[in-house]
Amino acid sequence: MPSIITSSCLNLSTSSTVLKAASRFSLHTLSPRSWAVSFARTSILAVLDNAITIGHLTISDSEGTHYYGKYQKGCNDVHLNVINDTFWLRILLPGDLGFSEAYMIGDVEASLWLENESGMAETLSSTVAKVSSAISGLYNSFLGQTRSQARLNAIASYDQSNELFKAFLSKEMMYSCALWSEAEGGVRGDLEMGATPGDLEAAQLRKSTTGWGGLAIEAASSFGCEVDTLTLSKEQKSLAEERIKEAGLEGQVRVHLLDYREIPAEFEKAFDAFVSVEMLEHVGAKHYNTYFKLVDFALKSRDATIVVTSSTFPESRFSGYQVEDFMRKYMWPNSCLPSATALITAAQAGSQGRFTLESVENHAAHYPRTLREWGRCLEANLTQDLIVKDYPSLRDVHEYAAFK
């Protein structure tokens, strides 16, 4: 029977005190922009006393210096220097996203701290920010993963310079969490996990995400599988097919430029195994049932295997209505992290109970080192000359420095 494996700030609160403080500013003596900045600044500063419970925060801007928290020997002393007063407007609406954007473009300089993250989330939450978050959450849920939007998401996330990805990925080009054995020093990730649960020898394998062909090549060369793999990225398809040809596996591996919802009729009950590596983040909670229904459609009725890996949210933080944050805007547009329970429930609903859960594994501890290794490789291998062909604007030394 099939098996499933999963791996798994600044908002504002508008209190009466804040509104009274803001009311001191006269509309007829300030320009609309100045009034908005003053309101945002006063609103944010008025609630920081309750938000900073660990360490000491100093904020300096054109209006002066303010201190929050209690300084104690050995505690963190963080200084936040506001360079441009647009900073206050940025963090009034989208909160943590606005702070990230302000930091990126130089509106604010700060020491980074995480100890007060939960306090910030609970204390700083304005009505305006909540409405903004609700709208973005609804958009991501209902429109973020339509077929046309999914193609745009793939272009934004993966139709980037292959040279850029080569600069930090391993030679297998696996853009997913590595699984580190005690003896392993290289970034080989899931290719070192060993045999998939179930017998893949000479199996017909369907993979829902191609990447640059690493797993498909491994399955075909090591296990003798025939592989059909799907992608929405033209750049990935081009390089994957090039690598498959170099490996002499054109007869075993086929790359389809195809949305998973468009699989052809001949896929019905054609496959012995299905593998999805960190692709479900791009499906969206609204489409989980459809996703697993199509997996059930493609797998043989008996003795088939499913392996699914995904970055996940803890159950306590999971929601199908996930608002736009830094990751969803700049890294993986309109992505939606599932929870383990959400996936298991969807798998059963989509297959009408035909799937049997074999195991759930948590690989979260492996991700930090994966990111560190990618960072080291990128720092060592990325040069301006390497990517200016694909990103002409990076010829400017300041643009390149900001990009890095």
Buried (B, 14 or more C-beta within 10 A) or exposed (E): EBBBBBBBBBBBBBBEEBEEBBEEBEEEEBEEEEBBBBBBBBBBBBBBEBBBBBBBBBBBBEBEEBEBBEEEEEEBEBEBBBBBBBBBBBBBBBBBBBBBBBBEBEBBEBEEBEBBEEBBBEBBBBEBBBEBBEEBBEBBBEEBBBEEBBBBBBBBBBBBBBBBBBBBBBEBBBBBBBBBEEEEEEBBBBBBBEEBBBEBEEBBBBBBBBBBBBBBBBBBBEBEBBBBBBBBBBBBBBBBBEBBEEBEBEEBBBBBBBBBBEBEEEBEEBBBBBBBBBBBBBBBBBBBBBBBBBBBBBBBEEEBBBBBBBBBBEEEEBBBBBBBBBBBBBEBBBBBBBBBEBBBBBBBBBBEEBBEBBEBEEBEEBBEEBEEBBEEBBEEBBEBEBBBEEBEEBEEEEBBEEBE
